[in-house]
Amino acid sequence: MAVKVLVVDDSGFFRRRVSEILSADPTIQVVGTATNGREAIDQALALKPDVITMDYEMPMMDGITAVRHIMQRCPTPVLMFSSLTHEGARVTLDALDAGAVDYLPKNFEDISRNPEKVKQLLCEKVHTISRSNRRFGGYTSHAPVTAPAPASSHAAASSLASTAPVRPAAPARAAAPAATHAPAPKRKPYKLVAIGTSTGGPVALQRVLTQLPASFPAPIVLIQHMPAAFTKAFAERLDKLCKISVKEAEDGDMLRPGLALLAPGGKQMMIDGRGTVKILPGDERLNYKPCVDITFGSAAKSYGDKVLSVVLTGMGADGREGARLLKQGGSTVWAQDEASCVIYGMPMAIVKANLADAVYSLDEIGKHLVEACV
């Protein structure tokens, strides 16, 4: 059965081109278009699409407001289009908080110059998020996240993915070996907590990290598939919301307790045994920049059995081979459970490879991190 898509954009050119690109795929059907947020809500209720592509800047009602209404009235996976700017990053993160599943850069030149690349990426995204757990009809619906008010003086009140071609993810409901949800973890003097994620990761990381106290005893590294223009804004947002400190990692940064370092988009992050962060150019041979496997692998080499790694929601299998190296060194690997994932791809790869020491729901992970780290 074809994936039904509603295309929302106030630009006639963009509506036509996106509709043409999607309609060229025989497994996708464009069932309607809308020129503003209000029309999008009406069309979503009337047409019941499987996926909505959503612009942000539109007359009558902007895309973020429309996403919030749609999630309340007829929860539907939404793919946002946004500009690769600091403002575009802020808007995209707001959209993900509102309930959007993923995002793509809005670039008219790419559509004109690289139609085949754009077609591949757009169609893959549509197929992937159509299988996300936000769908009704057998899937678990997740309400948009509202971060708790920070309790420390450090904290102040206040969207995935990579622009590189992505591999299609396995369906979210695909069969996977049964995994037992482990009880509260044993305490251990971990030298590092390493968290890797992709689609759905910005909201998932926010939910996990806002549960950690300012006195959290272990250094943290975060690997989120995200373009270079977005990671600084994302780190700044997390820093405002969390009791711990969060910053975009720079070459030469030192690991320290209570600090989370976010891998910069378009590059690779490694850690040496002295606790020094190395930021390297993104390797064109790798699909993901940053890559979870690269950071996990360096942590395994540098810290042996003193790493607690966590693989959260995301498409594909990035993190599996790095987790294998960590397990071989005696470190601990956790995976997010299927029910709480937006895309059960990366955690499923961990579980299917029998690498998970524990499988926890998203709401349990932050609490258990506090319990596990001495």
Secondary structure, DSSP 8 states (H G I E B T S, - for coil): --EEEEEE-S-HHHHHHHHHHHHTSTTEEEEEEESSHHHHHHHHHHH--SEEEE-SS-SSS-HHHHHHHHHHHS---EEEEE-SSHHHHHHHHHHHHHT--EEEE--HHHHHH-HHHHHHHHHHHHHHHHTSTT-SSSS------------SSS--------SS-------TT----------S---B--SEEEEEE-TTHHHHHHHHHTTS-TT--S-EEEEE---HHHHHHHHHHHHHH-SSEEEE--TT-B--TTEEEE--TTEEEEE-TTSBEEEEE--TTSS-SS-HHHHHHHHHHHHTT-EEEEE-SBSS-TTHHHHHHHHHTT-EEEEE-TTT-SSBSHHHHHHHTT--SEEE-HHHHHHHHHHHB-
